């Protein structure tokens, strides 16, 4: 999976995937969008971020989640 817009470097944000040339993590983008922040709010808050970079982060996250891994959650007892 080659995506030059999303990079990982141990010297930047402890190796978390970030938008190239920034310290903006894919995780932060997902958290903000998941908290109902709009693309416009995200872009306004981070002037170095582009719409294309946000889309690249979403593609990266989707590709990462497509790995054959089962995520189990503990069941709540009744």
N, CA, C and O atoms as CSV, one atom per row, in Angstrom:
chain,resi,resn,atom,element,x,y,z
A,1,UNK,N,N,0.860,-1.172,0.000
A,1,UNK,CA,C,0.000,0.000,0.000
A,1,UNK,C,C,0.904,1.233,0.000
A,1,UNK,O,O,1.494,1.580,1.023
A,2,UNK,N,N,1.005,1.874,-1.132
A,2,UNK,CA,C,1.854,3.054,-1.247
A,2,UNK,C,C,0.993,4.308,-1.292
A,2,UNK,O,O,0.145,4.464,-2.170
A,3,UNK,N,N,1.223,5.192,-0.339
A,3,UNK,CA,C,0.455,6.434,-0.289
A,3,UNK,C,C,1.393,7.541,0.165
A,3,UNK,O,O,1.589,7.727,1.366
A,4,UNK,N,N,1.985,8.291,-0.786
A,4,UNK,CA,C,2.976,9.297,-0.396
A,4,UNK,C,C,2.403,10.435,0.451
A,4,UNK,O,O,3.167,11.180,1.064
A,5,UNK,N,N,1.077,10.585,0.500
A,5,UNK,CA,C,0.504,11.644,1.335
A,5,UNK,C,C,0.482,11.254,2.806
A,5,UNK,O,O,0.434,12.119,3.680
A,6,UNK,N,N,0.517,9.962,3.080
A,6,UNK,CA,C,0.511,9.475,4.457
A,6,UNK,C,C,1.839,8.759,4.684
A,6,UNK,O,O,2.186,7.826,3.960
A,7,UNK,N,N,2.573,9.209,5.697
A,7,UNK,CA,C,3.896,8.648,5.963
A,7,UNK,C,C,4.017,8.300,7.444
A,7,UNK,O,O,3.250,8.772,8.283
A,8,UNK,N,N,4.998,7.467,7.732
A,8,UNK,CA,C,5.270,7.093,9.115
A,8,UNK,C,C,6.775,7.162,9.330
A,8,UNK,O,O,7.550,6.598,8.558
A,9,UNK,N,N,7.180,7.861,10.389
A,9,UNK,CA,C,8.587,8.049,10.700
A,9,UNK,C,C,8.705,8.039,12.220
A,9,UNK,O,O,8.011,8.794,12.902
A,10,UNK,N,N,9.568,7.200,12.747
A,10,UNK,CA,C,9.699,7.090,14.204
A,10,UNK,C,C,10.055,8.416,14.866
A,10,UNK,O,O,9.786,8.602,16.053
A,11,UNK,N,N,10.650,9.333,14.124
A,11,UNK,CA,C,11.031,10.634,14.682
A,11,UNK,C,C,9.885,11.649,14.683
A,11,UNK,O,O,10.026,12.745,15.225
A,12,UNK,N,N,8.760,11.287,14.079
A,12,UNK,CA,C,7.607,12.195,14.007
A,12,UNK,C,C,6.406,11.523,14.643
A,12,UNK,O,O,5.954,10.478,14.173
A,13,UNK,N,N,5.892,12.109,15.699
A,13,UNK,CA,C,4.700,11.613,16.397
A,13,UNK,C,C,4.820,10.132,16.761
A,13,UNK,O,O,3.856,9.375,16.649
A,14,UNK,N,N,6.006,9.736,17.194
A,14,UNK,CA,C,6.288,8.365,17.639
A,14,UNK,C,C,5.947,7.319,16.580
A,14,UNK,O,O,5.577,6.194,16.914
A,15,UNK,N,N,6.068,7.684,15.315
A,15,UNK,CA,C,5.852,6.731,14.241
A,15,UNK,C,C,4.420,6.567,13.788
A,15,UNK,O,O,4.144,5.766,12.895
A,16,UNK,N,N,3.494,7.314,14.388
A,16,UNK,CA,C,2.103,7.222,13.945
A,16,UNK,C,C,2.004,7.734,12.511
A,16,UNK,O,O,2.766,8.622,12.126
A,17,UNK,N,N,1.086,7.196,11.715
A,17,UNK,CA,C,0.900,7.702,10.353
A,17,UNK,C,C,0.432,9.161,10.399
A,17,UNK,O,O,-0.502,9.507,11.122
A,18,UNK,N,N,1.102,10.004,9.612
A,18,UNK,CA,C,0.778,11.431,9.564
A,18,UNK,C,C,0.647,11.874,8.119
A,18,UNK,O,O,1.099,11.187,7.203
A,19,UNK,N,N,0.027,13.027,7.923
A,19,UNK,CA,C,-0.013,13.647,6.611
A,19,UNK,C,C,1.409,14.132,6.326
A,19,UNK,O,O,2.016,14.809,7.155
A,20,UNK,N,N,1.923,13.790,5.179
A,20,UNK,CA,C,3.295,14.132,4.808
A,20,UNK,C,C,3.577,15.624,4.993
A,20,UNK,O,O,2.789,16.474,4.579
A,21,UNK,N,N,4.712,15.923,5.620
A,21,UNK,CA,C,5.118,17.306,5.828
A,21,UNK,C,C,4.456,17.979,7.014
A,21,UNK,O,O,4.644,19.176,7.236
A,22,UNK,N,N,3.671,17.212,7.790
A,22,UNK,CA,C,2.980,17.776,8.954
A,22,UNK,C,C,3.151,16.844,10.148
A,22,UNK,O,O,3.768,15.783,10.044
A,23,UNK,N,N,2.602,17.252,11.264
A,23,UNK,CA,C,2.515,16.403,12.443
A,23,UNK,C,C,1.037,16.055,12.701
A,23,UNK,O,O,0.654,15.715,13.821
A,24,UNK,N,N,0.238,16.144,11.665
A,24,UNK,CA,C,-1.197,15.844,11.767
A,24,UNK,C,C,-1.387,14.347,11.540
A,24,UNK,O,O,-1.145,13.834,10.447
A,25,UNK,N,N,-1.826,13.658,12.591
A,25,UNK,CA,C,-1.967,12.204,12.500
A,25,UNK,C,C,-3.288,11.800,11.856
A,25,UNK,O,O,-4.291,12.510,11.917
A,26,UNK,N,N,-3.237,10.626,11.236
A,26,UNK,CA,C,-4.462,10.035,10.689
A,26,UNK,C,C,-5.458,9.841,11.830
A,26,UNK,O,O,-6.655,10.075,11.662
A,27,UNK,N,N,-4.966,9.419,12.978
A,27,UNK,CA,C,-5.829,9.212,14.142
A,27,UNK,C,C,-6.588,10.493,14.510
A,27,UNK,O,O,-7.791,10.445,14.765
A,28,UNK,N,N,-5.900,11.622,14.539
A,28,UNK,CA,C,-6.541,12.893,14.903
A,28,UNK,C,C,-7.624,13.254,13.887
A,28,UNK,O,O,-8.702,13.718,14.260
A,29,UNK,N,N,-7.335,13.040,12.614
A,29,UNK,CA,C,-8.333,13.327,11.574
A,29,UNK,C,C,-9.570,12.467,11.796
A,29,UNK,O,O,-10.695,12.964,11.749
A,30,UNK,N,N,-9.360,11.183,12.036
A,30,UNK,CA,C,-10.500,10.284,12.266
A,30,UNK,C,C,-11.283,10.667,13.510
A,30,UNK,O,O,-12.514,10.667,13.493
A,31,UNK,N,N,-10.581,10.993,14.589
A,31,UNK,CA,C,-11.272,11.375,15.828
A,31,UNK,C,C,-12.121,12.628,15.624
A,31,UNK,O,O,-13.261,12.690,16.085
A,32,UNK,N,N,-11.571,13.616,14.940
A,32,UNK,CA,C,-12.321,14.862,14.738
A,32,UNK,C,C,-13.524,14.640,13.831
A,32,UNK,O,O,-14.610,15.145,14.113
A,33,UNK,N,N,-13.347,13.899,12.760
A,33,UNK,CA,C,-14.485,13.618,11.881
A,33,UNK,C,C,-15.509,12.740,12.601
A,33,UNK,O,O,-16.715,12.911,12.420
A,34,UNK,N,N,-15.030,11.805,13.414
A,34,UNK,CA,C,-15.928,10.943,14.189
A,34,UNK,C,C,-16.698,11.692,15.253
A,34,UNK,O,O,-17.761,11.248,15.685
A,35,UNK,N,N,-16.162,12.840,15.683
A,35,UNK,CA,C,-16.848,13.683,16.667
A,35,UNK,C,C,-17.736,14.717,15.978
A,35,UNK,O,O,-18.137,15.709,16.588
A,36,UNK,N,N,-18.034,14.478,14.715
A,36,UNK,CA,C,-18.945,15.310,13.918
A,36,UNK,C,C,-18.362,16.660,13.525
A,36,UNK,O,O,-19.106,17.578,13.183
A,37,UNK,N,N,-17.046,16.791,13.570
A,37,UNK,CA,C,-16.431,18.011,13.045
A,37,UNK,C,C,-16.504,17.928,11.522
A,37,UNK,O,O,-16.241,16.872,10.947
A,38,UNK,N,N,-16.853,19.010,10.878
A,38,UNK,CA,C,-16.975,19.006,9.421
A,38,UNK,C,C,-15.598,19.108,8.767
A,38,UNK,O,O,-14.620,19.487,9.411
A,39,UNK,N,N,-15.537,18.765,7.477
A,39,UNK,CA,C,-14.299,18.935,6.722
A,39,UNK,C,C,-13.848,20.388,6.813
A,39,UNK,O,O,-12.666,20.666,7.015
A,40,UNK,N,N,-14.785,21.303,6.664
A,40,UNK,CA,C,-14.447,22.723,6.678
A,40,UNK,C,C,-13.843,23.140,8.021
A,40,UNK,O,O,-12.857,23.877,8.055
A,41,UNK,N,N,-14.427,22.676,9.120
A,41,UNK,CA,C,-13.881,22.987,10.446
A,41,UNK,C,C,-12.476,22.417,10.603
A,41,UNK,O,O,-11.584,23.076,11.138
A,42,UNK,N,N,-12.290,21.199,10.136
A,42,UNK,CA,C,-10.986,20.552,10.211
A,42,UNK,C,C,-9.950,21.325,9.393
A,42,UNK,O,O,-8.836,21.563,9.860
A,43,UNK,N,N,-10.316,21.709,8.189
A,43,UNK,CA,C,-9.397,22.451,7.323
A,43,UNK,C,C,-9.110,23.849,7.877
A,43,UNK,O,O,-7.984,24.336,7.786
A,44,UNK,N,N,-10.126,24.487,8.448
A,44,UNK,CA,C,-9.919,25.815,9.047
A,44,UNK,C,C,-8.980,25.738,10.255
A,44,UNK,O,O,-8.154,26.628,10.457
A,45,UNK,N,N,-9.105,24.694,11.041
A,45,UNK,CA,C,-8.287,24.549,12.248
A,45,UNK,C,C,-6.842,24.170,11.927
A,45,UNK,O,O,-5.940,24.406,12.731
A,46,UNK,N,N,-6.629,23.588,10.761
A,46,UNK,CA,C,-5.296,23.109,10.369
A,46,UNK,C,C,-4.993,23.589,8.951
A,46,UNK,O,O,-5.207,22.848,7.991
A,47,UNK,N,N,-4.499,24.818,8.809
A,47,UNK,CA,C,-4.298,25.422,7.483
A,47,UNK,C,C,-3.385,24.631,6.542
A,47,UNK,O,O,-3.504,24.769,5.324
A,48,UNK,N,N,-2.485,23.813,7.070
A,48,UNK,CA,C,-1.598,23.027,6.197
A,48,UNK,C,C,-2.273,21.764,5.673
A,48,UNK,O,O,-1.731,21.077,4.807
A,49,UNK,N,N,-3.439,21.465,6.192
A,49,UNK,CA,C,-4.180,20.276,5.786
A,49,UNK,C,C,-5.009,20.590,4.545
A,49,UNK,O,O,-5.606,21.662,4.447
A,50,UNK,N,N,-5.044,19.659,3.604
A,50,UNK,CA,C,-5.850,19.843,2.399
A,50,UNK,C,C,-6.971,18.808,2.371
A,50,UNK,O,O,-6.917,17.787,3.057
A,51,UNK,N,N,-7.968,19.092,1.575
A,51,UNK,CA,C,-9.076,18.150,1.398
A,51,UNK,C,C,-8.545,16.808,0.876
A,51,UNK,O,O,-8.991,15.743,1.303
A,52,UNK,N,N,-7.591,16.879,-0.049
A,52,UNK,CA,C,-7.004,15.663,-0.615
A,52,UNK,C,C,-6.277,14.851,0.465
A,52,UNK,O,O,-6.328,13.621,0.458
A,53,UNK,N,N,-5.606,15.537,1.385
A,53,UNK,CA,C,-4.900,14.843,2.462
A,53,UNK,C,C,-5.889,14.158,3.413
A,53,UNK,O,O,-5.622,13.063,3.908
A,54,UNK,N,N,-7.021,14.803,3.662
A,54,UNK,CA,C,-8.048,14.172,4.515
A,54,UNK,C,C,-8.572,12.917,3.831
A,54,UNK,O,O,-8.746,11.884,4.477
A,55,UNK,N,N,-8.824,13.002,2.531
A,55,UNK,CA,C,-9.278,11.820,1.793
A,55,UNK,C,C,-8.208,10.727,1.823
A,55,UNK,O,O,-8.533,9.546,1.944
A,56,UNK,N,N,-6.944,11.110,1.714
A,56,UNK,CA,C,-5.855,10.129,1.782
A,56,UNK,C,C,-5.831,9.460,3.155
A,56,UNK,O,O,-5.601,8.254,3.252
A,57,UNK,N,N,-6.066,10.229,4.205
A,57,UNK,CA,C,-6.099,9.669,5.555
A,57,UNK,C,C,-7.258,8.671,5.699
A,57,UNK,O,O,-7.103,7.617,6.315
A,58,UNK,N,N,-8.399,9.008,5.137
A,58,UNK,CA,C,-9.544,8.097,5.194
A,58,UNK,C,C,-9.264,6.815,4.413
A,58,UNK,O,O,-9.605,5.725,4.870
A,59,UNK,N,N,-8.643,6.940,3.235
A,59,UNK,CA,C,-8.280,5.755,2.461
A,59,UNK,C,C,-7.281,4.891,3.234
A,59,UNK,O,O,-7.405,3.667,3.270
A,60,UNK,N,N,-6.289,5.543,3.851
A,60,UNK,CA,C,-5.286,4.824,4.639
A,60,UNK,C,C,-5.969,4.052,5.767
A,60,UNK,O,O,-5.676,2.876,5.985
A,61,UNK,N,N,-6.871,4.709,6.477
A,61,UNK,CA,C,-7.568,4.054,7.595
A,61,UNK,C,C,-8.414,2.887,7.096
A,61,UNK,O,O,-8.422,1.821,7.712
A,62,UNK,N,N,-9.122,3.078,5.991
A,62,UNK,CA,C,-9.959,2.006,5.448
A,62,UNK,C,C,-9.097,0.821,5.030
A,62,UNK,O,O,-9.449,-0.328,5.296
A,63,UNK,N,N,-7.975,1.094,4.378
A,63,UNK,CA,C,-7.077,0.006,3.966
A,63,UNK,C,C,-6.489,-0.700,5.182
A,63,UNK,O,O,-6.320,-1.919,5.170
A,64,UNK,N,N,-6.179,0.051,6.219
A,64,UNK,CA,C,-5.629,-0.551,7.436
A,64,UNK,C,C,-6.653,-1.459,8.107
A,64,UNK,O,O,-6.301,-2.510,8.643
A,65,UNK,N,N,-7.904,-1.056,8.076
A,65,UNK,CA,C,-8.961,-1.843,8.710
A,65,UNK,C,C,-9.319,-3.082,7.899
A,65,UNK,O,O,-9.973,-3.987,8.417
A,66,UNK,N,N,-8.905,-3.137,6.646
A,66,UNK,CA,C,-9.272,-4.279,5.813
A,66,UNK,C,C,-8.382,-5.492,6.069
A,66,UNK,O,O,-8.609,-6.558,5.496
A,67,UNK,N,N,-7.380,-5.342,6.917
A,67,UNK,CA,C,-6.525,-6.483,7.266
A,67,UNK,C,C,-7.384,-7.551,7.942
A,67,UNK,O,O,-8.370,-7.235,8.608
A,68,UNK,N,N,-7.013,-8.787,7.771
A,68,UNK,CA,C,-7.813,-9.875,8.327
A,68,UNK,C,C,-7.570,-10.014,9.817
A,68,UNK,O,O,-6.908,-10.949,10.266
A,69,UNK,N,N,-8.110,-9.078,10.577
A,69,UNK,CA,C,-7.980,-9.082,12.027
A,69,UNK,C,C,-9.381,-8.991,12.615
A,69,UNK,O,O,-10.202,-8.200,12.150
A,70,UNK,N,N,-9.652,-9.785,13.621
A,70,UNK,CA,C,-10.956,-9.741,14.286
A,70,UNK,C,C,-10.806,-8.908,15.550
A,70,UNK,O,O,-9.962,-9.196,16.399
A,71,UNK,N,N,-11.631,-7.873,15.670
A,71,UNK,CA,C,-11.621,-7.022,16.850
A,71,UNK,C,C,-12.791,-7.430,17.728
A,71,UNK,O,O,-13.946,-7.181,17.382
A,72,UNK,N,N,-12.501,-8.057,18.867
A,72,UNK,CA,C,-13.590,-8.481,19.741
A,72,UNK,C,C,-13.730,-7.496,20.890
A,72,UNK,O,O,-12.748,-6.932,21.373
A,73,UNK,N,N,-14.953,-7.306,21.309
A,73,UNK,CA,C,-15.265,-6.433,22.437
A,73,UNK,C,C,-15.840,-7.311,23.544
A,73,UNK,O,O,-16.616,-8.230,23.281
A,74,UNK,N,N,-15.455,-7.020,24.775
A,74,UNK,CA,C,-16.014,-7.832,25.873
A,74,UNK,C,C,-17.533,-7.666,25.922
A,74,UNK,O,O,-18.065,-6.570,25.742
A,75,UNK,N,N,-18.198,-8.762,26.167
A,75,UNK,CA,C,-19.655,-8.711,26.275
A,75,UNK,C,C,-20.029,-8.181,27.652
A,75,UNK,O,O,-19.393,-8.497,28.658
A,76,UNK,N,N,-21.074,-7.371,27.667
A,76,UNK,CA,C,-21.578,-6.866,28.944
A,76,UNK,C,C,-22.435,-7.948,29.583
A,76,UNK,O,O,-23.269,-8.563,28.919
A,77,UNK,N,N,-22.229,-8.175,30.865
A,77,UNK,CA,C,-23.075,-9.151,31.541
A,77,UNK,C,C,-24.405,-8.520,31.899
A,77,UNK,O,O,-24.497,-7.339,32.233
A,78,UNK,N,N,-25.415,-9.337,31.820
A,78,UNK,CA,C,-26.785,-8.848,32.067
A,78,UNK,C,C,-27.087,-8.724,33.531
A,78,UNK,O,O,-28.192,-8.327,33.902
